[in-house]
Amino acid sequence: MNVQELADLGPDDRQALFDRDAGIEGVRDDVRDIVSRVRTEGDVAVREFCEEFDGVSVGNLDITDEGERAYEEIDDETREAIETAAENVREFHEAQLPEDWRREFSEGRELGRRFRPIERVGVYVPGGAAAYPSSALMGVIPAKVAGVEQVAVATPPAEETNPATLAAIHAAGADRVFNVGGAQAVAALAYGTEQIDRVQKIVGPGNKWVTAAKAEVQGDVAIDFLAGPSELLVVADETANPAFVAADLLAQAEHDPEASVVAVTHHDETAAAIVEEVERQIEDRERAEVAREALESDESGVLLARSPSEAVLFAEEYAAEHLSIQADDDEEILDRIDSAGSVFLGPYTPVAAGDYASGTNHVLPTNGVAKIAGGLSVDTFLRSTTVQRLDREALGDLSETITTLAEAEGLEAHAESVRKRFED
């Protein structure tokens, strides 16, 4: 990882930084075949793909009962950590619940809006060789807070499914748990099989096979968004602690060799110190090899801006999944940046806090999607309905406007539906 001057970045360098994608195109054809087979063959295809991709022979796909057992059997420290994180996530998402409302906009014209949950949701929780209990909390809890009646979780099979993940799924309140991962899990949730009920929306992070499958089924079922590898942008000034910045960069880099981790500062000594700290700290990290591959890619680096304003403009254009602002005037900088999945202010707000336990959701948009969408929330699981009531006088006040516009559109029956109500 080296310091690069932001102003000197060439077109290829900028493209590498800004054209971050989920890497799904290379697997789309294979995923299309998987989805098609699961859709037509159901559980038979699901079990075959579990054997082929995960190396696990799956009998009963439904492992819901295992969650409660795992919750009781895990050590007290892990259980307490899961419960603390779950409580914080639940509290934050409960604060997001909107209230139904209705009011009179003019005499006799009453309008309003009400909110109702989606009925059936599927949550993908990554697993396999790794364990992601935090993703179970982030996916299931907002759905249950929203009032979703049936939340089904799909998590990859293993010889022994990670007990912490199962315990977190149980603590979050999932209704069903299925022992299936990858594209086949997305297809099963989207179309249903003998054991797995069809859902109306699928959410949750996953690898490029999962993401490609979500892209494939989109339209037949709703999805949250197509998320790629983890991203972090740190905006730092001369007051930032380089050791803290480096630690945050390494924390996100250890996720995936394709993770994008960037720091931008206008202070040359801070930029150099961040690079030095990264090199010093990486030697002590267990996943140093993965982190180093991410750090040495064209999608990562330490950038030196010519001014604080140039750093802020870069941050807005970058639209990071995670935005850390470690600067003396962090609130002022935040006011100038609209596009970010989740923002972490100050030296003692590491991204890892949001990943696990502060309460915000870690299922976030990547690849610049933060310019148009936010992360997973209670809103993800709600639908809104508008409500209206007009009395005769209020409709009379609007009648000429309605009939004129209806006739301008050539929809004569629309106009007559109003006039009919005023016939003698």
C-alpha positions in Angstrom: 0.0 0.0 0.0 1.5 3.3 -1.1 0.5 7.0 -1.0 -0.9 8.3 -4.3 -1.7 11.9 -5.0 -5.4 12.2 -5.8 -4.9 14.8 -8.5 -2.4 12.5 -10.3 -4.7 9.5 -10.7 -5.1 8.5 -14.3 -8.3 7.3 -15.9 -7.5 3.6 -15.3 -6.7 4.3 -11.6 -10.0 6.2 -11.2 -11.9 3.5 -12.9 -10.5 0.9 -10.6 -11.6 3.0 -7.6 -15.1 3.8 -8.8 -16.1 0.8 -10.9 -16.3 -1.6 -8.0 -18.7 -4.4 -8.7 -19.9 -7.6 -7.2 -18.0 -9.7 -9.7 -21.1 -11.6 -10.7 -20.9 -11.6 -14.5 -18.4 -14.4 -14.6 -20.8 -16.8 -12.8 -24.1 -15.7 -14.3 -24.5 -18.6 -16.7 -23.7 -21.2 -14.1 -26.1 -19.5 -11.6 -28.9 -19.4 -14.2 -28.6 -23.2 -14.6 -28.6 -23.7 -10.8 -31.7 -21.5 -10.4 -33.5 -23.2 -13.2 -32.9 -26.7 -11.8 -34.0 -25.8 -8.3 -37.1 -24.2 -9.7 -38.1 -27.3 -11.6 -36.6 -30.1 -9.4 -37.0 -28.7 -5.9 -35.3 -30.4 -3.0 -33.6 -33.0 -5.2 -31.6 -30.3 -7.0 -30.9 -28.5 -3.7 -29.4 -31.6 -2.1 -27.3 -32.3 -5.2 -25.9 -28.8 -5.1 -25.2 -29.0 -1.4 -23.1 -32.1 -2.1 -21.4 -30.6 -5.1 -20.5 -27.1 -3.7 -20.4 -27.6 0.1 -19.3 -31.3 0.2 -22.1 -32.0 2.6 -24.8 -34.7 2.3 -28.0 -33.0 3.5 -30.9 -35.0 4.7 -33.6 -32.8 6.3 -33.1 -29.3 5.0 -35.1 -27.9 7.9 -32.8 -27.4 11.0 -35.0 -24.9 12.9 -34.9 -27.0 16.1 -31.1 -26.9 16.1 -31.1 -23.2 16.8 -32.7 -23.5 20.2 -30.3 -26.3 21.2 -27.3 -24.3 20.0 -28.5 -21.3 22.0 -28.6 -23.4 25.2 -25.3 -25.1 24.6 -23.0 -22.3 23.6 -20.8 -20.8 26.3 -22.2 -18.0 28.5 -19.8 -15.4 27.1 -20.9 -15.9 23.5 -24.6 -16.1 24.5 -24.3 -12.8 26.4 -22.5 -11.1 23.5 -25.3 -12.3 21.1 -28.0 -11.1 23.4 -26.3 -7.7 23.9 -25.9 -7.1 20.2 -29.4 -8.3 19.5 -30.8 -5.9 22.1 -29.0 -3.0 20.6 -29.9 -3.9 17.0 -33.6 -4.4 18.1 -33.7 -1.0 19.9 -32.3 0.9 17.0 -34.7 -0.7 14.5 -37.7 -0.2 16.8 -36.9 3.5 16.6 -37.4 3.3 12.8 -41.0 2.1 12.9 -43.3 4.6 11.2 -46.7 5.5 12.4 -49.9 5.4 10.3 -51.3 8.9 9.8 -54.3 10.6 8.3 -55.3 14.3 8.3 -57.7 16.7 6.6 -55.9 18.7 3.9 -58.9 20.8 3.1 -62.5 20.6 4.3 -63.9 17.2 3.5 -60.6 15.9 1.9 -58.9 13.5 4.3 -55.7 11.7 3.2 -53.3 9.5 4.9 -50.8 6.7 4.8 -50.5 3.3 6.6 -47.7 0.8 6.8 -48.0 -3.0 6.8 -45.2 -5.7 6.8 -44.4 -8.1 4.0 -45.8 -11.5 5.0 -42.9 -13.9 4.1 -39.2 -13.0 3.9 -36.1 -15.0 3.3 -32.8 -14.0 5.0 -29.5 -15.3 3.7 -26.9 -15.8 6.4 -23.4 -16.6 5.1 -21.6 -19.6 6.6 -19.7 -22.6 5.4 -16.1 -22.3 6.4 -16.7 -19.1 8.4 -19.3 -18.0 10.9 -21.4 -14.9 10.7 -23.8 -14.7 13.7 -23.9 -10.9 13.3 -25.5 -11.3 9.8 -28.3 -13.3 11.3 -29.0 -10.5 13.8 -28.8 -7.8 11.1 -31.2 -9.7 8.7 -33.8 -11.2 11.0 -34.3 -8.6 13.7 -35.4 -5.7 11.4 -37.9 -8.1 9.7 -39.4 -9.2 13.0 -39.5 -5.6 14.3 -41.4 -4.7 11.1 -43.9 -7.4 11.9 -43.0 -10.0 9.2 -45.1 -13.1 10.0 -42.7 -15.7 8.6 -38.9 -15.1 8.5 -37.0 -18.0 6.9 -33.2 -18.2 7.2 -31.0 -20.0 4.7 -27.4 -20.7 5.8 -24.8 -23.0 4.1 -24.5 -26.6 5.3 -21.5 -28.0 7.1 -20.7 -31.2 8.8 -21.7 -29.2 11.9 -23.4 -25.8 11.3 -21.6 -23.2 13.5 -23.4 -23.1 16.9 -22.9 -19.4 17.3 -24.6 -18.7 14.0 -27.5 -21.0 14.9 -27.8 -19.4 18.3 -27.9 -15.9 16.8 -30.6 -17.0 14.3 -32.6 -18.3 17.3 -32.0 -15.2 19.4 -33.0 -13.0 16.5 -36.4 -14.7 16.3 -36.3 -16.6 12.9 -39.3 -18.8 12.3 -37.6 -21.4 10.0 -34.0 -22.3 9.4 -32.8 -24.2 6.3 -29.5 -25.9 5.8 -28.7 -24.7 2.3 -26.4 -22.0 0.9 -25.3 -20.4 -2.3 -27.3 -19.8 -5.4 -29.4 -22.8 -4.7 -30.6 -21.2 -1.4 -31.7 -18.1 -3.2 -33.6 -20.1 -5.8 -35.3 -22.2 -3.2 -36.5 -19.2 -1.3 -37.6 -17.4 -4.5 -39.6 -20.3 -6.0 -40.2 -22.7 -3.1 -39.5 -26.4 -2.9 -41.1 -29.4 -1.1 -39.6 -28.3 2.3 -38.9 -24.6 1.7 -41.8 -22.1 1.4 -41.7 -19.4 -1.3 -41.0 -16.0 0.1 -41.8 -12.5 -1.2 -38.5 -10.8 -0.5 -34.9 -12.0 -0.1 -32.3 -10.0 1.8 -28.8 -10.5 3.2 -25.2 -10.5 2.1 -23.4 -13.3 0.3 -20.6 -14.2 -2.2 -20.8 -13.5 -5.9 -22.9 -16.7 -6.4 -25.5 -15.6 -4.0 -25.5 -12.1 -5.4 -25.8 -13.4 -9.0 -28.7 -15.6 -8.0 -30.4 -12.5 -6.4 -30.0 -10.7 -9.7 -31.4 -13.7 -11.5 -34.6 -14.1 -9.4 -35.2 -10.4 -9.1 -38.6 -9.6 -10.6 -40.0 -13.0 -9.5 -39.2 -12.0 -5.9 -38.1 -8.7 -4.4 -34.5 -8.3 -3.1 -32.8 -5.7 -1.0 -29.9 -4.9 -3.3 -26.9 -6.5 -5.1 -24.0 -6.1 -2.6 -20.4 -6.7 -3.5 -17.2 -7.1 -1.4 -16.8 -4.9 1.7 -15.8 -1.3 1.2 -14.3 1.3 3.6 -13.3 4.9 3.0 -11.6 6.8 5.8 -11.5 10.6 5.6 -8.7 11.8 7.9 -7.0 15.1 8.8 -3.9 15.9 10.7 -5.6 15.1 14.0 -6.4 11.5 13.1 -4.5 8.7 14.8 -2.8 6.8 12.0 -2.8 3.6 14.1 -6.6 3.8 14.4 -7.0 4.4 10.7 -4.7 1.6 9.8 -6.5 -0.8 12.2 -9.9 0.1 10.5 -8.4 -0.5 7.0 -7.1 -3.9 8.1 -10.4 -4.8 9.7 -12.2 -4.4 6.4 -9.4 -5.8 4.3 -9.5 -9.1 6.1 -13.0 -9.8 4.9 -12.1 -10.6 1.3 -9.2 -10.3 -1.1 -11.6 -8.2 -3.3 -12.4 -5.8 -0.5 -11.9 -2.1 -1.2 -10.2 -0.1 1.5 -9.2 3.6 1.0 -8.0 6.4 3.1 -8.0 10.0 1.9 -6.3 12.9 3.6 -4.9 16.3 2.7 -2.1 16.0 5.2 1.0 14.3 3.7 2.6 13.3 7.0 -0.7 11.6 8.1 -0.9 9.7 4.7 2.7 8.4 5.2 2.0 7.5 8.8 -1.1 5.5 7.8 0.9 3.4 5.3 3.6 2.8 7.9 1.0 1.7 10.5 -0.7 -0.7 8.0 2.7 -2.4 7.4 3.5 -2.6 11.1 0.1 -3.9 12.2 -0.6 -6.4 9.3 2.1 -8.8 10.5 0.1 -9.5 13.7 -3.2 -10.3 11.9 -4.3 -13.9 11.5 -5.8 -13.2 8.1 -2.8 -11.1 7.0 -2.6 -12.9 3.6 -6.2 -12.1 2.7 -5.8 -8.5 4.0 -2.5 -7.9 2.1 -4.1 -9.1 -1.2 -6.9 -6.6 -0.7 -4.6 -3.8 0.3 -2.4 -4.3 -2.8 -5.2 -4.3 -5.3 -6.0 -1.3 -7.5 -9.2 -0.8 -5.6 -7.4 0.1 -2.4 -4.9 2.8 -1.3 -4.0 5.9 0.6 -4.8 9.0 -1.3 -3.3 12.5 -0.8 -5.7 15.3 -1.6 -4.6 18.9 -2.3 -7.1 20.3 0.2 -9.8 19.2 2.7 -12.5 20.1 0.1 -10.9 17.8 -2.5 -11.0 15.0 0.0 -14.7 15.6 0.7 -15.6 15.8 -2.9 -13.8 12.5 -3.5 -15.8 10.9 -0.6 -19.1 12.1 -2.0 -18.2 10.7 -5.4 -16.9 7.4 -3.9 -20.2 6.8 -2.1 -18.7 4.2 0.3 -20.4 1.3 2.0 -18.7 2.4 5.2 -17.5 6.0 5.6 -15.2 6.7 8.6 -14.6 10.4 9.3 -11.6 10.8 11.7 -11.1 14.6 11.7 -11.4 17.5 14.0 -14.4 18.9 12.1 -16.1 15.6 11.5 -19.7 17.0 11.8 -19.0 19.7 9.3 -17.5 17.1 6.9 -20.5 14.9 7.3 -22.8 17.8 6.4 -21.1 18.0 3.0 -21.4 14.2 2.2 -24.7 12.8 1.3 -23.7 9.5 -0.2 -22.6 6.7 2.2 -24.1 3.5 3.5 -23.2 4.0 7.1 -21.1 6.7 8.7 -18.7 6.4 11.6 -17.7 9.6 13.3 -14.6 10.2 15.5 -11.6 8.1 16.6 -13.6 5.8 18.9 -16.2 4.7 16.4 -14.6 1.8 14.5 -16.5 0.2 11.7 -16.4 -3.0 13.7 -18.8 -1.4 16.2 -21.5 -1.2 13.5 -20.5 -4.6 12.2 -21.5 -6.2 15.4 -23.1 -4.4 18.3 -23.7 -0.6 18.2 -27.2 -1.2 16.8 -27.0 0.0 13.2 -27.3 -2.4 10.4 -24.3 -3.8 8.6 -26.1 -4.9 5.4 -25.2 -2.0 3.3 -25.1 -0.9 -0.4 -21.7 -1.1 -2.2 -20.4 -0.1 -5.6 -21.7 3.5 -5.3 -25.3 2.3 -4.8 -25.3 4.6 -1.7 -26.0 7.4 -4.1 -29.6 6.0 -4.6 -30.3 3.6 -1.7 -29.7 3.0 2.0 -28.9 -0.1 3.9 -31.2 -2.7 5.4 -33.7 -1.3 7.8 -37.3 -1.7 9.0 -38.4 0.1 5.8 -37.0 -2.8 3.8 -39.8 -5.0 5.2 -42.7 -2.6 5.0 -45.1 -1.6 2.3 -47.2 1.6 2.4 -50.8 2.2 1.4 -52.3 5.6 0.9 -55.8 6.1 2.3 -58.4 8.8 1.3 -61.9 9.9 2.1 -63.8 12.7 0.3 -67.2 14.0 1.2 -69.6 15.3 -1.5 -68.6 18.9 -1.3 -64.8 18.1 -1.4 -65.4 16.0 -4.5 -67.4 18.8 -6.0 -64.5 21.2 -5.5 -62.2 18.8 -7.4 -64.7 17.7 -10.1 -63.7 20.1 -12.8 -60.0 19.5 -12.3 -60.6 15.7 -12.5 -62.9 15.7 -15.5 -60.8 18.1 -17.4 -57.6 16.0 -17.0 -59.5 12.7 -17.6 -60.8 14.0 -20.9 -57.4 15.4 -21.9 -56.1 11.9 -21.5 -59.0 10.4 -23.5 -60.4 8.5 -20.5 -64.1 9.5 -20.7 -65.3 6.9 -18.2 -63.0 8.4 -15.6 -64.7 11.8 -16.0 -68.2 10.1 -15.9 -67.4 8.3 -12.7 -67.2 11.8 -11.1 -70.2 13.3 -12.9 -72.4 10.4 -12.0 -72.2 11.4 -8.4 -73.8 14.8 -9.1 -76.6 13.7 -11.3 -80.0 14.9 -10.0 
